[in-house]
Amino acid sequence: MWPVKDDRWCFACGPENPHGLRLHDFRQEGEEYVVTFVPQRHHQGWQGITHGGIVATLLDEVMTRMIYAQGREAVTAEICVRYHRALPTGEPVEARAREIETRGRLVRTRSELSDRQGTLIASAEAKFLLV
């Protein structure tokens, strides 16, 4: 597997990327890893609705960062996203991730994206390959 290198330009969390989401303030809450985000108009697909690719990115990134926070580096091998409802732009959401299991170099995870009222927006299950 090729080496991975952080040059701070990650689309999701890179502070040097002026076009990225610039996710920050990730935190551990019990067994879950969490980040909050407020999608803006430039994140929309349909008018007033956050693009599904941005939603998928949020779910993927919180799972990736959870693994990284444990001192492991991994790349996404597979992700399955399920959209439960539309995410309006301008509405704060919280992405939460937890590990399901690790077998050798494969880590299975789950994440959920919810609004402030706890309404489920989207969920994902993924497999990550440790590098």
Backbone atoms as SQL, in Angstrom:
CREATE TABLE atoms (id INTEGER PRIMARY KEY, chain TEXT, resi INTEGER, resn TEXT, atom TEXT, x REAL, y REAL, z REAL);
INSERT INTO atoms VALUES
  (1, 'A', 1, 'MET', 'N', 0.858, -1.190, 0.000),
  (2, 'A', 1, 'MET', 'CA', 0.000, 0.000, 0.000),
  (3, 'A', 1, 'MET', 'C', 0.888, 1.232, 0.000),
  (4, 'A', 2, 'TRP', 'N', 0.490, 2.217, -0.739),
  (5, 'A', 2, 'TRP', 'CA', 1.249, 3.455, -0.839),
  (6, 'A', 2, 'TRP', 'C', 1.199, 4.209, 0.491),
  (7, 'A', 3, 'PRO', 'N', 2.201, 5.049, 0.766),
  (8, 'A', 3, 'PRO', 'CA', 2.144, 5.839, 2.005),
  (9, 'A', 3, 'PRO', 'C', 1.125, 6.972, 1.855),
  (10, 'A', 4, 'VAL', 'N', 0.487, 7.318, 2.951),
  (11, 'A', 4, 'VAL', 'CA', -0.436, 8.452, 2.939),
  (12, 'A', 4, 'VAL', 'C', 0.264, 9.626, 3.611),
  (13, 'A', 5, 'LYS', 'N', 0.022, 10.816, 3.101),
  (14, 'A', 5, 'LYS', 'CA', 0.666, 12.006, 3.640),
  (15, 'A', 5, 'LYS', 'C', -0.361, 13.123, 3.751),
  (16, 'A', 6, 'ASP', 'N', -0.398, 13.776, 4.882),
  (17, 'A', 6, 'ASP', 'CA', -1.316, 14.888, 5.114),
  (18, 'A', 6, 'ASP', 'C', -0.602, 16.195, 4.777),
  (19, 'A', 7, 'ASP', 'N', -1.040, 16.859, 3.703),
  (20, 'A', 7, 'ASP', 'CA', -0.461, 18.160, 3.368),
  (21, 'A', 7, 'ASP', 'C', -1.421, 19.303, 3.716),
  (22, 'A', 8, 'ARG', 'N', -2.448, 18.995, 4.530),
  (23, 'A', 8, 'ARG', 'CA', -3.413, 19.960, 5.053),
  (24, 'A', 8, 'ARG', 'C', -4.349, 20.512, 3.972),
  (25, 'A', 9, 'TRP', 'N', -4.481, 19.771, 2.843),
  (26, 'A', 9, 'TRP', 'CA', -5.362, 20.166, 1.759),
  (27, 'A', 9, 'TRP', 'C', -6.536, 19.206, 1.581),
  (28, 'A', 10, 'CYS', 'N', -6.807, 18.368, 2.561),
  (29, 'A', 10, 'CYS', 'CA', -7.957, 17.460, 2.487),
  (30, 'A', 10, 'CYS', 'C', -9.216, 18.286, 2.209),
  (31, 'A', 11, 'PHE', 'N', -10.049, 17.832, 1.261),
  (32, 'A', 11, 'PHE', 'CA', -11.277, 18.543, 0.953),
  (33, 'A', 11, 'PHE', 'C', -12.175, 18.660, 2.180),
  (34, 'A', 12, 'ALA', 'N', -12.212, 17.651, 3.020),
  (35, 'A', 12, 'ALA', 'CA', -13.114, 17.657, 4.166),
  (36, 'A', 12, 'ALA', 'C', -12.567, 18.456, 5.354),
  (37, 'A', 13, 'CYS', 'N', -11.304, 18.237, 5.699),
  (38, 'A', 13, 'CYS', 'CA', -10.791, 18.834, 6.939),
  (39, 'A', 13, 'CYS', 'C', -9.556, 19.707, 6.778),
  (40, 'A', 14, 'GLY', 'N', -9.033, 19.838, 5.576),
  (41, 'A', 14, 'GLY', 'CA', -7.788, 20.573, 5.379),
  (42, 'A', 14, 'GLY', 'C', -7.910, 22.070, 5.605),
  (43, 'A', 15, 'PRO', 'N', -7.179, 22.598, 6.575),
  (44, 'A', 15, 'PRO', 'CA', -7.253, 24.039, 6.847),
  (45, 'A', 15, 'PRO', 'C', -6.625, 24.896, 5.752),
  (46, 'A', 16, 'GLU', 'N', -5.808, 24.298, 4.887),
  (47, 'A', 16, 'GLU', 'CA', -5.165, 25.043, 3.800),
  (48, 'A', 16, 'GLU', 'C', -6.014, 25.079, 2.532),
  (49, 'A', 17, 'ASN', 'N', -7.068, 24.260, 2.469),
  (50, 'A', 17, 'ASN', 'CA', -7.888, 24.179, 1.261),
  (51, 'A', 17, 'ASN', 'C', -9.011, 25.221, 1.328),
  (52, 'A', 18, 'PRO', 'N', -8.904, 26.312, 0.546),
  (53, 'A', 18, 'PRO', 'CA', -9.926, 27.356, 0.620),
  (54, 'A', 18, 'PRO', 'C', -11.276, 26.930, 0.044),
  (55, 'A', 19, 'HIS', 'N', -11.328, 25.815, -0.677),
  (56, 'A', 19, 'HIS', 'CA', -12.570, 25.356, -1.289),
  (57, 'A', 19, 'HIS', 'C', -13.192, 24.177, -0.539),
  (58, 'A', 20, 'GLY', 'N', -12.543, 23.706, 0.508),
  (59, 'A', 20, 'GLY', 'CA', -12.996, 22.533, 1.235),
  (60, 'A', 20, 'GLY', 'C', -14.010, 22.861, 2.320),
  (61, 'A', 21, 'LEU', 'N', -14.421, 21.834, 3.036),
  (62, 'A', 21, 'LEU', 'CA', -15.406, 21.989, 4.108),
  (63, 'A', 21, 'LEU', 'C', -14.798, 22.552, 5.385),
  (64, 'A', 22, 'ARG', 'N', -13.487, 22.346, 5.551),
  (65, 'A', 22, 'ARG', 'CA', -12.747, 22.844, 6.722),
  (66, 'A', 22, 'ARG', 'C', -13.352, 22.364, 8.044),
  (67, 'A', 23, 'LEU', 'N', -13.704, 21.103, 8.070),
  (68, 'A', 23, 'LEU', 'CA', -14.231, 20.520, 9.301),
  (69, 'A', 23, 'LEU', 'C', -13.158, 20.602, 10.394),
  (70, 'A', 24, 'HIS', 'N', -13.582, 20.918, 11.591),
  (71, 'A', 24, 'HIS', 'CA', -12.660, 21.007, 12.725),
  (72, 'A', 24, 'HIS', 'C', -13.446, 20.726, 14.011),
  (73, 'A', 25, 'ASP', 'N', -12.776, 20.770, 15.108),
  (74, 'A', 25, 'ASP', 'CA', -13.400, 20.508, 16.417),
  (75, 'A', 25, 'ASP', 'C', -14.016, 19.114, 16.497),
  (76, 'A', 26, 'PHE', 'N', -13.318, 18.131, 15.948),
  (77, 'A', 26, 'PHE', 'CA', -13.713, 16.742, 16.144),
  (78, 'A', 26, 'PHE', 'C', -13.544, 16.432, 17.623),
  (79, 'A', 27, 'ARG', 'N', -14.400, 15.585, 18.155),
  (80, 'A', 27, 'ARG', 'CA', -14.313, 15.271, 19.585),
  (81, 'A', 27, 'ARG', 'C', -14.799, 13.850, 19.848),
  (82, 'A', 28, 'GLN', 'N', -14.271, 13.276, 20.919),
  (83, 'A', 28, 'GLN', 'CA', -14.681, 11.949, 21.365),
  (84, 'A', 28, 'GLN', 'C', -15.797, 12.118, 22.380),
  (85, 'A', 29, 'GLU', 'N', -16.891, 11.413, 22.206),
  (86, 'A', 29, 'GLU', 'CA', -18.000, 11.404, 23.171),
  (87, 'A', 29, 'GLU', 'C', -18.329, 9.952, 23.457),
  (88, 'A', 30, 'GLY', 'N', -17.792, 9.429, 24.536),
  (89, 'A', 30, 'GLY', 'CA', -17.979, 8.016, 24.847),
  (90, 'A', 30, 'GLY', 'C', -17.319, 7.167, 23.781),
  (91, 'A', 31, 'GLU', 'N', -18.074, 6.258, 23.169),
  (92, 'A', 31, 'GLU', 'CA', -17.542, 5.390, 22.121),
  (93, 'A', 31, 'GLU', 'C', -17.697, 5.998, 20.728),
  (94, 'A', 32, 'GLU', 'N', -18.239, 7.207, 20.658),
  (95, 'A', 32, 'GLU', 'CA', -18.472, 7.837, 19.355),
  (96, 'A', 32, 'GLU', 'C', -17.510, 9.000, 19.125),
  (97, 'A', 33, 'TYR', 'N', -17.215, 9.226, 17.853),
  (98, 'A', 33, 'TYR', 'CA', -16.401, 10.357, 17.430),
  (99, 'A', 33, 'TYR', 'C', -17.345, 11.303, 16.709),
  (100, 'A', 34, 'VAL', 'N', -17.266, 12.613, 16.988),
  (101, 'A', 34, 'VAL', 'CA', -18.306, 13.550, 16.573),
  (102, 'A', 34, 'VAL', 'C', -17.707, 14.812, 15.964),
  (103, 'A', 35, 'VAL', 'N', -18.423, 15.375, 14.981),
  (104, 'A', 35, 'VAL', 'CA', -18.104, 16.694, 14.438),
  (105, 'A', 35, 'VAL', 'C', -19.406, 17.392, 14.064),
  (106, 'A', 36, 'THR', 'N', -19.419, 18.721, 14.206),
  (107, 'A', 36, 'THR', 'CA', -20.584, 19.529, 13.854),
  (108, 'A', 36, 'THR', 'C', -20.258, 20.341, 12.612),
  (109, 'A', 37, 'PHE', 'N', -21.273, 20.565, 11.765),
  (110, 'A', 37, 'PHE', 'CA', -21.078, 21.296, 10.517),
  (111, 'A', 37, 'PHE', 'C', -22.367, 22.025, 10.154),
  (112, 'A', 38, 'VAL', 'N', -22.213, 23.193, 9.539),
  (113, 'A', 38, 'VAL', 'CA', -23.362, 23.934, 9.024),
  (114, 'A', 38, 'VAL', 'C', -23.164, 24.119, 7.512),
  (115, 'A', 39, 'PRO', 'N', -23.909, 23.372, 6.676),
  (116, 'A', 39, 'PRO', 'CA', -23.764, 23.520, 5.225),
  (117, 'A', 39, 'PRO', 'C', -24.268, 24.885, 4.762),
  (118, 'A', 40, 'GLN', 'N', -23.535, 25.470, 3.833),
  (119, 'A', 40, 'GLN', 'CA', -23.879, 26.787, 3.306),
  (120, 'A', 40, 'GLN', 'C', -24.480, 26.669, 1.907),
  (121, 'A', 41, 'ARG', 'N', -24.899, 27.770, 1.362),
  (122, 'A', 41, 'ARG', 'CA', -25.535, 27.758, 0.045),
  (123, 'A', 41, 'ARG', 'C', -24.622, 27.158, -1.016),
  (124, 'A', 42, 'HIS', 'N', -23.316, 27.425, -0.938),
  (125, 'A', 42, 'HIS', 'CA', -22.411, 26.886, -1.949),
  (126, 'A', 42, 'HIS', 'C', -22.197, 25.376, -1.810),
  (127, 'A', 43, 'HIS', 'N', -22.833, 24.746, -0.821),
  (128, 'A', 43, 'HIS', 'CA', -22.808, 23.289, -0.660),
  (129, 'A', 43, 'HIS', 'C', -24.085, 22.642, -1.207),
  (130, 'A', 44, 'GLN', 'N', -24.954, 23.419, -1.805),
  (131, 'A', 44, 'GLN', 'CA', -26.248, 22.890, -2.239),
  (132, 'A', 44, 'GLN', 'C', -26.165, 22.139, -3.554),
  (133, 'A', 45, 'GLY', 'N', -27.145, 21.243, -3.726),
  (134, 'A', 45, 'GLY', 'CA', -27.430, 20.615, -5.007),
  (135, 'A', 45, 'GLY', 'C', -28.657, 21.325, -5.544),
  (136, 'A', 46, 'TRP', 'N', -29.834, 20.827, -5.138),
  (137, 'A', 46, 'TRP', 'CA', -31.073, 21.542, -5.448),
  (138, 'A', 46, 'TRP', 'C', -31.170, 22.760, -4.539),
  (139, 'A', 47, 'GLN', 'N', -31.962, 23.742, -4.930),
  (140, 'A', 47, 'GLN', 'CA', -32.092, 24.977, -4.170),
  (141, 'A', 47, 'GLN', 'C', -32.435, 24.698, -2.713),
  (142, 'A', 48, 'GLY', 'N', -31.597, 25.191, -1.822),
  (143, 'A', 48, 'GLY', 'CA', -31.840, 25.076, -0.389),
  (144, 'A', 48, 'GLY', 'C', -31.555, 23.708, 0.198),
  (145, 'A', 49, 'ILE', 'N', -31.088, 22.765, -0.610),
  (146, 'A', 49, 'ILE', 'CA', -30.829, 21.398, -0.161),
  (147, 'A', 49, 'ILE', 'C', -29.339, 21.085, -0.327),
  (148, 'A', 50, 'THR', 'N', -28.712, 20.603, 0.727),
  (149, 'A', 50, 'THR', 'CA', -27.300, 20.248, 0.680),
  (150, 'A', 50, 'THR', 'C', -27.079, 19.092, -0.297),
  (151, 'A', 51, 'HIS', 'N', -26.052, 19.203, -1.123),
  (152, 'A', 51, 'HIS', 'CA', -25.716, 18.174, -2.120),
  (153, 'A', 51, 'HIS', 'C', -25.419, 16.852, -1.416),
  (154, 'A', 52, 'GLY', 'N', -25.904, 15.760, -1.980),
  (155, 'A', 52, 'GLY', 'CA', -25.696, 14.432, -1.396),
  (156, 'A', 52, 'GLY', 'C', -24.232, 14.053, -1.273),
  (157, 'A', 53, 'GLY', 'N', -23.389, 14.553, -2.169),
  (158, 'A', 53, 'GLY', 'CA', -21.960, 14.276, -2.081),
  (159, 'A', 53, 'GLY', 'C', -21.325, 14.915, -0.856),
  (160, 'A', 54, 'ILE', 'N', -21.821, 16.076, -0.464),
  (161, 'A', 54, 'ILE', 'CA', -21.340, 16.729, 0.757),
  (162, 'A', 54, 'ILE', 'C', -21.769, 15.913, 1.972),
  (163, 'A', 55, 'VAL', 'N', -23.001, 15.439, 1.966),
  (164, 'A', 55, 'VAL', 'CA', -23.497, 14.585, 3.062),
  (165, 'A', 55, 'VAL', 'C', -22.631, 13.333, 3.177),
  (166, 'A', 56, 'ALA', 'N', -22.347, 12.683, 2.053),
  (167, 'A', 56, 'ALA', 'CA', -21.503, 11.480, 2.064),
  (168, 'A', 56, 'ALA', 'C', -20.099, 11.797, 2.566),
  (169, 'A', 57, 'THR', 'N', -19.574, 12.949, 2.185),
  (170, 'A', 57, 'THR', 'CA', -18.244, 13.359, 2.637),
  (171, 'A', 57, 'THR', 'C', -18.208, 13.523, 4.153),
  (172, 'A', 58, 'LEU', 'N', -19.236, 14.130, 4.721),
  (173, 'A', 58, 'LEU', 'CA', -19.299, 14.292, 6.178),
  (174, 'A', 58, 'LEU', 'C', -19.258, 12.939, 6.880),
  (175, 'A', 59, 'LEU', 'N', -20.056, 11.997, 6.390),
  (176, 'A', 59, 'LEU', 'CA', -20.111, 10.674, 6.994),
  (177, 'A', 59, 'LEU', 'C', -18.772, 9.948, 6.865),
  (178, 'A', 60, 'ASP', 'N', -18.159, 10.022, 5.695),
  (179, 'A', 60, 'ASP', 'CA', -16.872, 9.378, 5.456),
  (180, 'A', 60, 'ASP', 'C', -15.784, 9.992, 6.337),
  (181, 'A', 61, 'GLU', 'N', -15.761, 11.313, 6.410),
  (182, 'A', 61, 'GLU', 'CA', -14.686, 11.987, 7.144),
  (183, 'A', 61, 'GLU', 'C', -14.729, 11.717, 8.642),
  (184, 'A', 62, 'VAL', 'N', -15.904, 11.693, 9.233),
  (185, 'A', 62, 'VAL', 'CA', -15.959, 11.450, 10.677),
  (186, 'A', 62, 'VAL', 'C', -15.496, 10.031, 11.001),
  (187, 'A', 63, 'MET', 'N', -15.759, 9.070, 10.104),
  (188, 'A', 63, 'MET', 'CA', -15.275, 7.703, 10.316),
  (189, 'A', 63, 'MET', 'C', -13.755, 7.641, 10.147),
  (190, 'A', 64, 'THR', 'N', -13.249, 8.310, 9.113),
  (191, 'A', 64, 'THR', 'CA', -11.804, 8.325, 8.866),
  (192, 'A', 64, 'THR', 'C', -11.058, 8.965, 10.022),
  (193, 'A', 65, 'ARG', 'N', -11.549, 10.101, 10.484),
  (194, 'A', 65, 'ARG', 'CA', -10.883, 10.814, 11.577),
  (195, 'A', 65, 'ARG', 'C', -10.943, 10.040, 12.884),
  (196, 'A', 66, 'MET', 'N', -11.997, 9.265, 13.085),
  (197, 'A', 66, 'MET', 'CA', -12.078, 8.429, 14.283),
  (198, 'A', 66, 'MET', 'C', -10.928, 7.425, 14.299),
  (199, 'A', 67, 'ILE', 'N', -10.696, 6.790, 13.159),
  (200, 'A', 67, 'ILE', 'CA', -9.604, 5.818, 13.056),
  (201, 'A', 67, 'ILE', 'C', -8.265, 6.513, 13.260),
  (202, 'A', 68, 'TYR', 'N', -8.094, 7.672, 12.641),
  (203, 'A', 68, 'TYR', 'CA', -6.853, 8.446, 12.766),
  (204, 'A', 68, 'TYR', 'C', -6.607, 8.864, 14.215),
  (205, 'A', 69, 'ALA', 'N', -7.666, 9.238, 14.931),
  (206, 'A', 69, 'ALA', 'CA', -7.537, 9.652, 16.336),
  (207, 'A', 69, 'ALA', 'C', -7.066, 8.502, 17.225),
  (208, 'A', 70, 'GLN', 'N', -7.260, 7.283, 16.762),
  (209, 'A', 70, 'GLN', 'CA', -6.799, 6.102, 17.498),
  (210, 'A', 70, 'GLN', 'C', -5.340, 5.775, 17.182),
  (211, 'A', 71, 'GLY', 'N', -4.689, 6.613, 16.385),
  (212, 'A', 71, 'GLY', 'CA', -3.300, 6.400, 16.034),
  (213, 'A', 71, 'GLY', 'C', -3.096, 5.466, 14.855),
  (214, 'A', 72, 'ARG', 'N', -4.163, 5.246, 14.072),
  (215, 'A', 72, 'ARG', 'CA', -4.078, 4.377, 12.900),
  (216, 'A', 72, 'ARG', 'C', -4.371, 5.206, 11.653),
  (217, 'A', 73, 'GLU', 'N', -3.749, 4.853, 10.550),
  (218, 'A', 73, 'GLU', 'CA', -4.029, 5.512, 9.273),
  (219, 'A', 73, 'GLU', 'C', -4.763, 4.533, 8.383),
  (220, 'A', 74, 'ALA', 'N', -5.779, 5.033, 7.679),
  (221, 'A', 74, 'ALA', 'CA', -6.600, 4.153, 6.850),
  (222, 'A', 74, 'ALA', 'C', -7.140, 4.921, 5.656),
  (223, 'A', 75, 'VAL', 'N', -7.503, 4.170, 4.644),
  (224, 'A', 75, 'VAL', 'CA', -8.177, 4.728, 3.469),
  (225, 'A', 75, 'VAL', 'C', -9.512, 4.013, 3.308),
  (226, 'A', 76, 'THR', 'N', -10.486, 4.729, 2.775),
  (227, 'A', 76, 'THR', 'CA', -11.805, 4.146, 2.568),
  (228, 'A', 76, 'THR', 'C', -11.738, 3.100, 1.464),
  (229, 'A', 77, 'ALA', 'N', -12.175, 1.890, 1.783),
  (230, 'A', 77, 'ALA', 'CA', -12.207, 0.804, 0.801),
  (231, 'A', 77, 'ALA', 'C', -13.608, 0.654, 0.214),
  (232, 'A', 78, 'GLU', 'N', -14.627, 0.948, 1.030),
  (233, 'A', 78, 'GLU', 'CA', -16.015, 0.802, 0.587),
  (234, 'A', 78, 'GLU', 'C', -16.891, 1.621, 1.504),
  (235, 'A', 79, 'ILE', 'N', -17.877, 2.283, 0.934),
  (236, 'A', 79, 'ILE', 'CA', -18.836, 3.036, 1.746),
  (237, 'A', 79, 'ILE', 'C', -20.222, 2.896, 1.126),
  (238, 'A', 80, 'CYS', 'N', -21.206, 2.692, 1.970),
  (239, 'A', 80, 'CYS', 'CA', -22.595, 2.598, 1.531),
  (240, 'A', 80, 'CYS', 'C', -23.387, 3.645, 2.322),
  (241, 'A', 81, 'VAL', 'N', -23.894, 4.631, 1.610),
  (242, 'A', 81, 'VAL', 'CA', -24.615, 5.735, 2.236),
  (243, 'A', 81, 'VAL', 'C', -26.105, 5.567, 1.998),
  (244, 'A', 82, 'ARG', 'N', -26.866, 5.806, 3.035),
  (245, 'A', 82, 'ARG', 'CA', -28.328, 5.780, 2.914),
  (246, 'A', 82, 'ARG', 'C', -28.854, 7.156, 3.313),
  (247, 'A', 83, 'TYR', 'N', -29.612, 7.755, 2.416),
  (248, 'A', 83, 'TYR', 'CA', -30.188, 9.077, 2.657),
  (249, 'A', 83, 'TYR', 'C', -31.610, 8.904, 3.189),
  (250, 'A', 84, 'HIS', 'N', -31.867, 9.477, 4.355),
  (251, 'A', 84, 'HIS', 'CA', -33.173, 9.324, 4.993),
  (252, 'A', 84, 'HIS', 'C', -34.085, 10.527, 4.743),
  (253, 'A', 85, 'ARG', 'N', -33.474, 11.691, 4.599),
  (254, 'A', 85, 'ARG', 'CA', -34.230, 12.911, 4.313),
  (255, 'A', 85, 'ARG', 'C', -33.276, 13.983, 3.818),
  (256, 'A', 86, 'ALA', 'N', -33.820, 15.024, 3.254),
  (257, 'A', 86, 'ALA', 'CA', -32.995, 16.123, 2.736),
  (258, 'A', 86, 'ALA', 'C', -32.403, 16.935, 3.882),
  (259, 'A', 87, 'LEU', 'N', -31.212, 17.474, 3.636),
  (260, 'A', 87, 'LEU', 'CA', -30.557, 18.356, 4.600),
  (261, 'A', 87, 'LEU', 'C', -30.623, 19.782, 4.075),
  (262, 'A', 88, 'PRO', 'N', -31.429, 20.639, 4.706),
  (263, 'A', 88, 'PRO', 'CA', -31.488, 22.033, 4.272),
  (264, 'A', 88, 'PRO', 'C', -30.148, 22.731, 4.515),
  (265, 'A', 89, 'THR', 'N', -29.767, 23.633, 3.618),
  (266, 'A', 89, 'THR', 'CA', -28.569, 24.427, 3.866),
  (267, 'A', 89, 'THR', 'C', -28.849, 25.374, 5.032),
  (268, 'A', 90, 'GLY', 'N', -27.788, 25.746, 5.730),
  (269, 'A', 90, 'GLY', 'CA', -27.924, 26.657, 6.862),
  (270, 'A', 90, 'GLY', 'C', -28.323, 25.992, 8.158),
  (271, 'A', 91, 'GLU', 'N', -28.602, 24.701, 8.126),
  (272, 'A', 91, 'GLU', 'CA', -29.015, 23.970, 9.327),
  (273, 'A', 91, 'GLU', 'C', -27.828, 23.203, 9.911),
  (274, 'A', 92, 'PRO', 'N', -27.488, 23.423, 11.187),
  (275, 'A', 92, 'PRO', 'CA', -26.373, 22.675, 11.780),
  (276, 'A', 92, 'PRO', 'C', -26.702, 21.191, 11.915),
  (277, 'A', 93, 'VAL', 'N', -25.701, 20.379, 11.639),
  (278, 'A', 93, 'VAL', 'CA', -25.846, 18.934, 11.777),
  (279, 'A', 93, 'VAL', 'C', -24.652, 18.381, 12.551),
  (280, 'A', 94, 'GLU', 'N', -24.838, 17.180, 13.055),
  (281, 'A', 94, 'GLU', 'CA', -23.794, 16.500, 13.800),
  (282, 'A', 94, 'GLU', 'C', -23.573, 15.128, 13.170),
  (283, 'A', 95, 'ALA', 'N', -22.323, 14.846, 12.842),
  (284, 'A', 95, 'ALA', 'CA', -21.957, 13.534, 12.309),
  (285, 'A', 95, 'ALA', 'C', -21.289, 12.753, 13.428),
  (286, 'A', 96, 'ARG', 'N', -21.734, 11.506, 13.617),
  (287, 'A', 96, 'ARG', 'CA', -21.209, 10.640, 14.670),
  (288, 'A', 96, 'ARG', 'C', -20.739, 9.331, 14.059),
  (289, 'A', 97, 'ALA', 'N', -19.596, 8.843, 14.529),
  (290, 'A', 97, 'ALA', 'CA', -19.051, 7.584, 14.015),
  (291, 'A', 97, 'ALA', 'C', -18.702, 6.654, 15.163),
  (292, 'A', 98, 'ARG', 'N', -18.768, 5.364, 14.866),
  (293, 'A', 98, 'ARG', 'CA', -18.320, 4.359, 15.841),
  (294, 'A', 98, 'ARG', 'C', -17.764, 3.162, 15.066),
  (295, 'A', 99, 'GLU', 'N', -16.856, 2.486, 15.710),
  (296, 'A', 99, 'GLU', 'CA', -16.254, 1.304, 15.107),
  (297, 'A', 99, 'GLU', 'C', -17.136, 0.097, 15.373),
  (298, 'A', 100, 'ILE', 'N', -17.300, -0.728, 14.364),
  (299, 'A', 100, 'ILE', 'CA', -18.066, -1.965, 14.514),
  (300, 'A', 100, 'ILE', 'C', -17.128, -3.122, 14.828),
  (301, 'A', 101, 'GLU', 'N', -16.063, -3.264, 14.023),
  (302, 'A', 101, 'GLU', 'CA', -15.086, -4.319, 14.281),
  (303, 'A', 101, 'GLU', 'C', -13.822, -4.086, 13.463),
  (304, 'A', 102, 'THR', 'N', -12.744, -4.712, 13.904),
  (305, 'A', 102, 'THR', 'CA', -11.493, -4.730, 13.155),
  (306, 'A', 102, 'THR', 'C', -11.077, -6.175, 12.987),
  (307, 'A', 103, 'ARG', 'N', -10.750, -6.520, 11.747),
  (308, 'A', 103, 'ARG', 'CA', -10.237, -7.856, 11.419),
  (309, 'A', 103, 'ARG', 'C', -8.998, -7.666, 10.558),
  (310, 'A', 104, 'GLY', 'N', -7.860, -7.923, 11.137),
  (311, 'A', 104, 'GLY', 'CA', -6.614, -7.710, 10.405),
  (312, 'A', 104, 'GLY', 'C', -6.478, -6.245, 10.041),
  (313, 'A', 105, 'ARG', 'N', -6.349, -5.970, 8.737),
  (314, 'A', 105, 'ARG', 'CA', -6.197, -4.587, 8.275),
  (315, 'A', 105, 'ARG', 'C', -7.518, -3.940, 7.884),
  (316, 'A', 106, 'LEU', 'N', -8.639, -4.626, 8.077),
  (317, 'A', 106, 'LEU', 'CA', -9.945, -4.110, 7.687),
  (318, 'A', 106, 'LEU', 'C', -10.721, -3.622, 8.910),
  (319, 'A', 107, 'VAL', 'N', -11.163, -2.368, 8.857),
  (320, 'A', 107, 'VAL', 'CA', -11.939, -1.772, 9.949),
  (321, 'A', 107, 'VAL', 'C', -13.331, -1.459, 9.421),
  (322, 'A', 108, 'ARG', 'N', -14.358, -1.992, 10.082),
  (323, 'A', 108, 'ARG', 'CA', -15.746, -1.697, 9.726),
  (324, 'A', 108, 'ARG', 'C', -16.286, -0.631, 10.674),
  (325, 'A', 109, 'THR', 'N', -16.967, 0.362, 10.109),
  (326, 'A', 109, 'THR', 'CA', -17.479, 1.483, 10.888),
  (327, 'A', 109, 'THR', 'C', -18.909, 1.827, 10.485),
  (328, 'A', 110, 'ARG', 'N', -19.542, 2.651, 11.293),
  (329, 'A', 110, 'ARG', 'CA', -20.882, 3.169, 11.005),
  (330, 'A', 110, 'ARG', 'C', -20.909, 4.634, 11.406),
  (331, 'A', 111, 'SER', 'N', -21.617, 5.442, 10.628),
  (332, 'A', 111, 'SER', 'CA', -21.785, 6.848, 10.986),
  (333, 'A', 111, 'SER', 'C', -23.219, 7.286, 10.706),
  (334, 'A', 112, 'GLU', 'N', -23.614, 8.334, 11.424),
  (335, 'A', 112, 'GLU', 'CA', -24.955, 8.893, 11.263),
  (336, 'A', 112, 'GLU', 'C', -24.868, 10.404, 11.270),
  (337, 'A', 113, 'LEU', 'N', -25.711, 11.037, 10.480),
  (338, 'A', 113, 'LEU', 'CA', -25.798, 12.492, 10.409),
  (339, 'A', 113, 'LEU', 'C', -27.194, 12.887, 10.857),
  (340, 'A', 114, 'SER', 'N', -27.258, 13.732, 11.891),
  (341, 'A', 114, 'SER', 'CA', -28.548, 14.138, 12.459),
  (342, 'A', 114, 'SER', 'C', -28.599, 15.649, 12.629),
  (343, 'A', 115, 'ASP', 'N', -29.827, 16.193, 12.616),
  (344, 'A', 115, 'ASP', 'CA', -29.986, 17.624, 12.869),
  (345, 'A', 115, 'ASP', 'C', -30.045, 17.879, 14.371),
  (346, 'A', 116, 'ARG', 'N', -30.240, 19.136, 14.762),
  (347, 'A', 116, 'ARG', 'CA', -30.240, 19.520, 16.190),
  (348, 'A', 116, 'ARG', 'C', -31.356, 18.850, 16.992),
  (349, 'A', 117, 'GLN', 'N', -32.431, 18.472, 16.318),
  (350, 'A', 117, 'GLN', 'CA', -33.546, 17.808, 16.998),
  (351, 'A', 117, 'GLN', 'C', -33.325, 16.299, 17.096),
  (352, 'A', 118, 'GLY', 'N', -32.235, 15.814, 16.532),
  (353, 'A', 118, 'GLY', 'CA', -31.935, 14.389, 16.566),
  (354, 'A', 118, 'GLY', 'C', -32.546, 13.610, 15.413),
  (355, 'A', 119, 'THR', 'N', -33.108, 14.302, 14.429),
  (356, 'A', 119, 'THR', 'CA', -33.695, 13.643, 13.267),
  (357, 'A', 119, 'THR', 'C', -32.584, 13.115, 12.364),
  (358, 'A', 120, 'LEU', 'N', -32.679, 11.857, 12.011),
  (359, 'A', 120, 'LEU', 'CA', -31.667, 11.222, 11.175),
  (360, 'A', 120, 'LEU', 'C', -31.770, 11.725, 9.736),
  (361, 'A', 121, 'ILE', 'N', -30.664, 12.264, 9.222),
  (362, 'A', 121, 'ILE', 'CA', -30.592, 12.774, 7.855),
  (363, 'A', 121, 'ILE', 'C', -30.045, 11.695, 6.921),
  (364, 'A', 122, 'ALA', 'N', -28.935, 11.067, 7.344),
  (365, 'A', 122, 'ALA', 'CA', -28.284, 10.044, 6.524),
  (366, 'A', 122, 'ALA', 'C', -27.455, 9.143, 7.427),
  (367, 'A', 123, 'SER', 'N', -27.158, 7.956, 6.921),
  (368, 'A', 123, 'SER', 'CA', -26.307, 7.031, 7.664),
  (369, 'A', 123, 'SER', 'C', -25.409, 6.307, 6.667),
  (370, 'A', 124, 'ALA', 'N', -24.332, 5.742, 7.183),
  (371, 'A', 124, 'ALA', 'CA', -23.403, 5.032, 6.310),
  (372, 'A', 124, 'ALA', 'C', -22.712, 3.914, 7.069),
  (373, 'A', 125, 'GLU', 'N', -22.351, 2.897, 6.338),
  (374, 'A', 125, 'GLU', 'CA', -21.454, 1.856, 6.833),
  (375, 'A', 125, 'GLU', 'C', -20.289, 1.827, 5.871),
  (376, 'A', 126, 'ALA', 'N', -19.106, 1.611, 6.424),
  (377, 'A', 126, 'ALA', 'CA', -17.922, 1.641, 5.574),
  (378, 'A', 126, 'ALA', 'C', -16.901, 0.625, 6.026),
  (379, 'A', 127, 'LYS', 'N', -15.999, 0.313, 5.092),
  (380, 'A', 127, 'LYS', 'CA', -14.840, -0.521, 5.377),
  (381, 'A', 127, 'LYS', 'C', -13.611, 0.302, 5.052),
  (382, 'A', 128, 'PHE', 'N', -12.660, 0.304, 5.959),
  (383, 'A', 128, 'PHE', 'CA', -11.416, 1.028, 5.780),
  (384, 'A', 128, 'PHE', 'C', -10.259, 0.047, 5.803),
  (385, 'A', 129, 'LEU', 'N', -9.263, 0.329, 4.991),
  (386, 'A', 129, 'LEU', 'CA', -8.073, -0.491, 4.931),
  (387, 'A', 129, 'LEU', 'C', -6.957, 0.254, 5.653),
  (388, 'A', 130, 'LEU', 'N', -6.406, -0.369, 6.697),
  (389, 'A', 130, 'LEU', 'CA', -5.307, 0.233, 7.426),
  (390, 'A', 130, 'LEU', 'C', -4.059, 0.213, 6.561),
  (391, 'A', 131, 'VAL', 'N', -3.327, 1.331, 6.550),
  (392, 'A', 131, 'VAL', 'CA', -2.110, 1.429, 5.740),
  (393, 'A', 131, 'VAL', 'C', -0.873, 1.449, 6.635);
